[in-house]
Amino acid sequence: MRKSPLATELGVTSGALRHGMPYLAMGAGRPLVFLRWFTPDHANPRGWMRESEIKLLAPLARHFRVYAVNRAPGMAEGTTMTDIAAEHADALQAEFGEPVDVLGVSSGGSVALQLAADHPDAVRRLVVASSGYRLDPLAKESQIRYGEAAFAGRRALHHMASTTVSSPLLARVAGAAMWLIDPLARPKNPADTLAFVRAEDDFDLSGRLGEITAPTLVIGGERDAAYSTENFRYTAHGIPGSRLLIYPGTSHMGVPKHPHFAADVTEFLTAGDPLT
């Protein structure tokens, strides 16, 4: 695959952590593990999606060696978020041998929170963006419908429309477009997809947030259709000493694209470092 100028500049490489967890790595500096949002496949993105991820992470890659990590392929039926977090902790220990900064966005935030609660020795500092202590009802319903439809071989992508935009009218328009493009974006292994959405469906740290000891920053969007601001606030208030940022007028995936996002994350992760 021919690298783009930006990928060449950032020294983008690909590989897999222990358990076969695929990653793209870019930039230089202290490791920052970026846990990806919900994806149809447990694989590195390709084509324009790969370039989009590199562009999104480029501002962070100018300060850190960013590892964009996905869940391991071949996820077994009945896998829990506890199992997924344990797999991540083992893989990070094998790769880095010390606690690392972790940034989880959307579904990656669910994994990051479980990881920090279950394996505090794996996480140096934690950033959770567009995510919270559990899925809100709309996100639960959308993901389960998507996973079940994809596993059954039916069109599925339109089930995610209601979590992408907050306007019901725009959600219907987006749903129609997603229904049309579904054949181009179907999971290669829908069993992985279904196993993960079922694990996240059961995910709930409401009684365990106080166990998270890593310094934590929670970032949410005021107009997130998948998570309420109450969810973000509950998550932040439950984690001792955590910080909360709510970006006004910002959607679910608008948070990591927000003009202040990279600077806010970098400032939090480097606070107290020498020469910062």
C-alpha positions as CSV (number, residue, x, y, z in Angstrom):
1,M,0.0,0.0,0.0
2,R,1.4,3.4,-1.0
3,K,1.8,5.7,1.9
4,S,0.4,9.2,1.9
5,P,2.7,12.2,2.5
6,L,1.2,12.6,6.0
7,A,1.7,8.8,6.8
8,T,5.3,9.1,5.6
9,E,5.9,12.2,7.7
10,L,4.5,10.5,10.9
11,G,6.3,7.3,10.3
12,V,3.2,5.2,10.2
13,T,3.7,1.5,10.8
14,S,1.2,-1.4,11.3
15,G,1.4,-4.5,13.4
16,A,-0.3,-6.5,16.1
17,L,0.0,-6.7,19.8
18,R,-0.3,-9.9,21.8
19,H,-3.6,-11.8,21.1
20,G,-3.5,-10.5,17.5
21,M,-4.8,-7.0,18.4
22,P,-4.1,-4.9,15.3
23,Y,-2.6,-1.4,15.5
24,L,-1.3,1.5,13.5
25,A,1.5,3.4,15.2
26,M,2.6,6.9,14.3
27,G,4.6,9.8,15.6
28,A,7.3,9.9,18.3
29,G,7.5,10.3,22.0
30,R,6.0,8.6,25.0
31,P,3.4,5.9,24.1
32,L,-0.2,6.9,23.9
33,V,-2.6,4.0,23.3
34,F,-5.7,5.1,21.3
35,L,-8.5,2.5,21.7
36,R,-10.7,2.7,18.6
37,W,-14.4,3.4,18.5
38,F,-16.9,0.8,17.4
39,T,-15.8,-0.7,14.1
40,P,-17.4,-3.4,11.9
41,D,-14.2,-5.4,11.9
42,H,-11.5,-6.0,14.4
43,A,-8.9,-4.9,12.0
44,N,-6.9,-1.8,11.0
45,P,-8.8,0.6,8.7
46,R,-8.0,0.6,5.0
47,G,-8.3,3.1,2.2
48,W,-9.9,6.5,3.0
49,M,-10.8,5.3,6.5
50,R,-7.1,4.7,7.2
51,E,-6.2,8.1,5.9
52,S,-9.0,9.7,8.0
53,E,-7.7,8.1,11.2
54,I,-4.1,9.2,10.5
55,K,-5.3,12.7,9.9
56,L,-7.4,12.7,13.1
57,L,-4.5,11.5,15.2
58,A,-1.8,13.5,13.6
59,P,-1.9,16.4,16.1
60,L,-1.4,13.9,18.9
61,A,1.3,12.1,17.0
62,R,3.4,15.3,17.1
63,H,3.7,14.8,20.9
64,F,3.4,11.0,21.4
65,R,4.0,7.7,19.6
66,V,0.3,6.9,19.1
67,Y,-0.8,3.3,18.9
68,A,-4.3,3.1,17.4
69,V,-5.4,-0.3,18.7
70,N,-8.5,-2.4,17.8
71,R,-10.0,-5.4,19.6
72,A,-8.5,-8.8,18.7
73,P,-10.2,-10.8,15.9
74,G,-11.9,-14.1,16.6
75,M,-13.8,-12.9,19.6
76,A,-15.6,-15.8,21.2
77,E,-19.3,-15.9,21.8
78,G,-20.0,-14.9,25.5
79,T,-16.9,-12.7,25.8
80,T,-17.4,-10.0,28.5
81,M,-15.9,-6.5,28.8
82,T,-13.9,-7.9,31.7
83,D,-12.4,-10.5,29.3
84,I,-11.6,-7.8,26.8
85,A,-10.0,-5.5,29.4
86,A,-7.8,-8.5,30.6
87,E,-6.7,-9.1,27.1
88,H,-5.8,-5.5,26.6
89,A,-3.9,-5.4,29.9
90,D,-1.8,-8.4,29.0
91,A,-1.1,-7.0,25.5
92,L,0.0,-3.6,26.8
93,Q,2.2,-5.2,29.5
94,A,3.9,-7.4,26.9
95,E,4.5,-4.5,24.5
96,F,5.4,-1.7,26.9
97,G,6.3,-3.2,30.2
98,E,5.0,-0.2,32.2
99,P,1.8,1.8,32.6
100,V,0.9,3.8,29.5
101,D,-1.4,6.7,28.7
102,V,-4.8,5.5,27.3
103,L,-7.3,7.4,25.2
104,G,-10.6,5.6,24.5
105,V,-13.2,7.1,22.2
106,S,-16.8,5.8,22.1
107,S,-16.7,2.0,22.4
108,G,-13.0,2.4,23.0
109,G,-13.9,4.4,26.0
110,S,-15.9,1.5,27.4
111,V,-12.8,-0.7,27.1
112,A,-10.6,2.0,28.6
113,L,-12.8,2.4,31.6
114,Q,-13.0,-1.3,32.3
115,L,-9.2,-1.6,31.8
116,A,-8.5,1.2,34.3
117,A,-10.9,-0.3,36.8
118,D,-9.7,-3.9,36.5
119,H,-6.0,-3.3,35.8
120,P,-4.9,0.0,37.4
121,D,-1.2,-1.0,36.9
122,A,-1.8,-0.8,33.1
123,V,-2.9,2.8,32.8
124,R,-0.8,5.9,33.6
125,R,-3.3,8.5,32.7
126,L,-6.8,8.0,31.2
127,V,-8.8,10.1,28.7
128,V,-12.4,9.0,27.9
129,A,-14.1,10.8,25.0
130,S,-17.6,10.4,23.7
131,S,-18.1,7.6,26.2
132,G,-19.3,6.8,29.7
133,Y,-19.8,4.3,32.5
134,R,-22.4,2.4,30.5
135,L,-24.3,2.7,27.2
136,D,-27.4,4.9,27.1
137,P,-30.6,3.1,26.0
138,L,-30.5,4.4,22.4
139,A,-26.9,3.3,21.9
140,K,-27.7,-0.1,23.4
141,E,-30.6,-0.7,21.0
142,S,-28.8,0.6,18.0
143,Q,-25.7,-1.5,18.4
144,I,-27.6,-4.7,19.2
145,R,-29.9,-4.3,16.2
146,Y,-26.8,-3.6,14.1
147,G,-24.9,-6.6,15.4
148,E,-27.8,-9.0,15.1
149,A,-28.7,-7.9,11.6
150,A,-25.1,-8.1,10.4
151,F,-24.8,-11.6,11.8
152,A,-28.0,-12.6,10.0
153,G,-26.6,-11.3,6.7
154,R,-29.2,-8.5,6.5
155,R,-28.6,-4.8,5.9
156,A,-27.5,-3.4,9.2
157,L,-25.7,0.0,9.0
158,H,-28.9,2.1,9.1
159,H,-29.5,0.9,12.7
160,M,-26.6,3.1,13.8
161,A,-28.1,6.3,12.3
162,S,-29.9,7.5,15.4
163,T,-26.6,7.6,17.3
164,T,-24.8,9.6,14.7
165,V,-26.9,12.8,14.7
166,S,-29.2,14.3,17.4
167,S,-31.9,15.5,15.0
168,P,-34.6,12.8,14.3
169,L,-35.1,14.2,10.8
170,L,-31.4,14.1,10.0
171,A,-31.3,10.6,11.5
172,R,-33.9,9.4,9.0
173,V,-31.9,10.9,6.2
174,A,-28.7,9.4,7.4
175,G,-30.4,6.1,7.9
176,A,-31.6,6.0,4.3
177,A,-28.1,6.8,3.1
178,M,-26.5,4.2,5.4
179,W,-29.0,1.6,4.2
180,L,-27.9,2.2,0.6
181,I,-24.1,2.0,1.3
182,D,-24.4,-1.0,3.7
183,P,-23.2,-3.6,1.2
184,L,-19.9,-1.7,1.0
185,A,-19.4,-1.7,4.7
186,R,-20.5,-5.1,6.0
187,P,-18.3,-6.9,8.6
188,K,-16.0,-9.5,7.2
189,N,-16.5,-11.5,10.4
190,P,-20.0,-10.6,11.8
191,A,-19.5,-13.0,14.7
192,D,-16.8,-10.6,16.0
193,T,-19.2,-7.7,15.7
194,L,-22.0,-9.5,17.5
195,A,-19.7,-10.7,20.3
196,F,-18.4,-7.2,21.0
197,V,-21.8,-5.4,21.0
198,R,-23.2,-8.0,23.4
199,A,-20.2,-7.5,25.7
200,E,-20.7,-3.7,25.6
201,D,-24.4,-4.1,26.1
202,D,-23.7,-5.7,29.5
203,F,-21.0,-3.1,30.4
204,D,-21.8,-1.1,33.5
205,L,-19.3,0.5,35.8
206,S,-21.8,2.5,37.9
207,G,-20.7,0.8,41.1
208,R,-17.0,0.7,40.3
209,L,-16.0,4.2,39.1
210,G,-14.4,4.9,42.5
211,E,-11.9,2.1,41.9
212,I,-10.3,4.0,39.0
213,T,-7.0,5.4,40.4
214,A,-5.5,6.8,37.2
215,P,-5.8,10.6,36.7
216,T,-8.7,10.8,34.3
217,L,-10.2,13.4,31.8
218,V,-13.7,12.8,30.5
219,I,-14.6,14.7,27.3
220,G,-18.2,14.8,25.9
221,G,-20.2,16.6,23.3
222,E,-23.3,18.6,24.3
223,R,-25.2,17.3,21.3
224,D,-24.0,13.6,21.5
225,A,-26.9,11.5,20.3
226,A,-25.4,8.3,21.8
227,Y,-24.5,9.5,25.3
228,S,-26.3,12.1,27.4
229,T,-24.4,14.9,29.2
230,E,-25.7,13.3,32.4
231,N,-23.8,10.2,31.6
232,F,-20.6,12.1,31.1
233,R,-21.1,14.0,34.4
234,Y,-21.9,10.8,36.3
235,T,-18.8,9.2,34.9
236,A,-16.5,12.1,35.8
237,H,-18.0,12.7,39.2
238,G,-17.6,9.0,40.1
239,I,-13.9,8.9,39.3
240,P,-11.9,10.4,42.2
241,G,-10.2,13.7,41.1
242,S,-11.2,13.4,37.5
243,R,-11.8,16.4,35.2
244,L,-14.7,16.9,32.8
245,L,-15.0,18.9,29.6
246,I,-18.2,19.3,27.7
247,Y,-17.8,20.8,24.2
248,P,-20.8,23.0,23.4
249,G,-22.9,22.1,20.3
250,T,-20.7,19.1,19.5
251,S,-21.9,15.7,18.3
252,H,-20.7,12.2,19.2
253,M,-17.9,11.9,16.6
254,G,-17.4,15.7,16.6
255,V,-15.6,15.5,19.9
256,P,-12.3,13.9,18.6
257,K,-12.5,16.3,15.6
258,H,-13.1,19.4,17.8
259,P,-10.4,22.1,17.3
260,H,-9.5,22.0,21.0
261,F,-9.4,18.2,21.4
262,A,-5.8,17.4,20.7
263,A,-4.6,20.4,22.7
264,D,-6.8,19.5,25.7
265,V,-5.7,15.8,25.6
266,T,-2.0,16.8,25.3
267,E,-2.2,19.3,28.1
268,F,-3.8,16.8,30.4
269,L,-1.4,14.0,29.6
270,T,1.8,16.1,29.9
271,A,0.8,18.2,33.0
272,G,3.6,18.0,35.5
273,D,6.1,16.6,33.0
274,P,9.6,18.2,33.0
275,L,9.8,21.3,30.7
276,T,6.0,21.4,30.2
